[in-house]
Amino acid sequence: MAYVDHAFSISDEDIMMETPYTVNNRPPFKEIGLAVALLVFGTLGIILGIFMAYNRVGGDRAHGLFFAMLGCILFIPGFYFTRIAYYAYKGYKGFSFSNIPPV
């Protein structure tokens, strides 16, 4: 007869036992709000920067170009994380709210 170590076996009791944690897939509202704010302010920065550069607000085009570059820096992460949140909300495969890092 073979020796069976029952200390490491899986029984029906182990399967039915409740886990101390639950899976929480709620949307991270604070992080999504930050992503949308970055997207909006980045878009406004790009538009206003182009307007400032075209009309030479501040004396030359450099002020407007700098403002547009700052808008791009805000726009890129805002668009990226807003897209992840949208796709996770719609349930696309490979996208989850856990892909958005906590603030």
Secondary structure by P-SEA (a helix, b strand, c coil): ccccccccccccccccccccbbbbbccaaaaaaaaaaaaaaaaaaaaaaaaaaaacccccaaaaaaaaaaaaaaaaaaaaaaaaaaaaaaccccccccccccc
